[in-house]
Amino acid sequence: MKKPSVFVSTTLIVILVLLLLPAVTYLNQIISGSYGIQTHQNTAIDFTWQDVNGTQHQFSDWKKGPSYLFLGFLSCSQICPIRTHQVKLLMEQLTETEKQNIQFLFVTIDPQNDTQEIRQQMIDSQSAQFFSAELTPEQLEKLQWKLAEKSTASSDINLHTGNLYLISPTGQLKQTYTQQQLITEKLLIDLNTMMSSN
C-alpha cells in the first residue's frame, strides 16, 4: 500500500486550516465580546504620510482620537468603495461632538494612479473626518507587513486584504474587521467600548 504523498498531506493541512480559521475568528469575537478581531499584542501603528496638499504628517501626531485605517486603491471596484461607504455610514450614526475626534484614513496602495486630485474628489471631500494618504514605498511596505496586509513580496495590488482597522487614541491596533459586509451598529459598539475604556 502506497503512502500518501507529501503534496496530498500538505494540501489536506492547508484545507483544514482554511476551514478552521473562520471558526477561530468567530470564537475570538464571542469570547472578547467584540465584533472585529481583537488584537491583544498592542501593535503600535505609526508612519509618515502625505495628504492631498502635499503636507507631511506623522500618524502618531496627526490623530486626535480613535482612527479607522484602510489600505486600498481608488480604481478598485470591489471592497474599497464598500469600506469607504461603511465608515461613512458609521460616522452618520455619531453626534457632532463624537465625530470631532474620530478620523478615517484611506492609505493608497496605488499612488501612481491615485493622484492627489482624485483622492481629494473621492475620499477627502466626503467628510471632514475623511483623509487620504500617500506613503513612500518603504513606509507603505512597512505598514503592510505590520498589518499583515502583505504576506508575499508580490506587488499585485489586487491581492490586498481589504481589512478595516480600528486604531486606539494611543496608536495601538485594537480591532481588525475582515468581513465584507459590516454591521454599522456592531462597529459602533466596538468604538464606544474602546472610547469608554480610554
N, C-alpha and C positions, 0 to 999 in steps of 0.2 A: 504494500500500500504506500502510495506516494505521500510525502509530507507536503502540507500547503506551502506554496512559495512565499517568499518574503513580501512580494508585491501584494498578494492577496491578504496577508496578515496586516500589512500596513494600511491597506485600503479599508479593511474592517475596523481598525482602530480609529482612523480618521472619520469614518461614518458614525461610529459610536460617539466620538467626541462632539461631532456636529449635532447629533441628536440630543445629547445631554446638555449642551450649552444653554439652550433656551430654558430648560428646566432649572438649571442652576441660577440663571438670571432671575427667573420668576421667584424662586425661593429666597434669593437675596432681597428682593423687593418686599416680599411678605414679612420676612424677619425684621428688616430695618424699618418697615412701615413707610417706605418712600416709594415714589413712582419710578424714578430713574434708578440707575445702578449707582449705589452709594459708594463713594471712594473713601477708603479708610487710610490710605497711605499718606494723606495730606500732601499731595503733589503740588509743589509751588509752580504757578504759571506766571512767567514774566518774559517779555520780549519787547523789542523796539519795532515800532511800526510807523508808517507814513499815511496821513489822511489825504482826502481828495484835494486839499490845498497845498500839498507838498510839505506840510509841517510834520516833524518827527515827534513821536510820543514814546514814553516808556509806559508799558501797560500798568505796572505797579503804581505809577504816579498819576496816571490818567483816570483810572476807575474811581468812582465816588462811593460805590456800594456793590451789591451783587451784580454780576455781569453774565450775560449769555454769550457764548462764543461758538461760532460756526465757521468751518473751513469749507469753501466751495468755489464755484465759478459761475459767472452770470449767463453763459450760454447753455448751462445745464438745464435740461427740461424735466428732470426727474425730481430728486429730493431737495435741491437747493431752493427753488421757489416755494416748495411746501414748507420747509423750515422757516423761511422768512415770514411767510403768512402765519405760521403757528405762533411765532414770537409776537407778531403784530396783534393777533387775537388775544394773547396773554396780556399785553400792555393795555389793551382796551378794557380789561377787567380791573385794572388798578386805578386808584384815585390819583388825582394830580399830585398830591403830596408823595404818595408811594412811588410814582413814576420818576420823581426828580433824581433819585439816586440809583436807578436801575438802568443799565445800558446793554445794548446788543451790538456786538462787534462781528461783522462779516469779514473774514480774512480770505482774500482771493488767493487761489492756488493757480490762477492763470493771469498773472499780471500783464503779459504781453497783449492780451485781448481785453481784459477788464481795465480799461483806461480810467483815469480819474473822472472824466466826464460821464462815462457810462455808469460808474459806481455811484456818482452823485445822483444821477437820474433814477437808478433802480433801487438803491439802498438808502443813502443819506437823506434823500428828500421825503422819505416815507414818514419819518417821525423825528422829533428832537432827541429821542433816545437811540436812534439807529445811526451807526457809523460803519464805514467800510475801511479796510486796511490793506496796505501793500507792505509786504516784508521783503527783506533781501533774501536771495535764495538760501543763504546759510541760516538765517533766523527762521525761515519757513520750514526748512528741513528739520531743524532742532525742535520746533514746536510740534511738527507732525510726528516725530519719533516719541516725544514726551506724552502726547495724547494717544499714542498707538494708532494714529491715522495712517501711518505708513509702515507696512510690515516687510516691504522689499525695497530695493534700490530703484525700482521701476519709476519712471517719470510720467506714466499714463494717468492723466488727471481723472479719467473716468473711473479709476479704481478707488477713489476716496470713499470714506465710510459713510459720510452723511450724518454723523452724530452731532447732537446739540449738547453743549457743556454748560453747566452752571458753576460759576466761579464765585467763591465767597468774597466778602469785602476785604478779607486779609490776603486774597490772591491764591487761595487753595482750591484745587479742583474738588468739588463736592458731589456732583451728580453728572452722570452720563446718560443721555437719552438716545436709545438706539432704535426704538420702534419708528416705523414710517409715519403712522398716524398717532399723534399725541393728543391726549385729552386735556384741554385748557384748564379745567377745574383741578385736575391732579397736579399739573405743573404749578398751579397757584398754591396748592397745599405745600408742596416741597419748598417753594420760595418763601412762604410765610413761616414755615418751620425753621428754615435756615436764618431768616431775619430775626425771629424771636429768640434764637439761641446765641446771637451775637450781641 
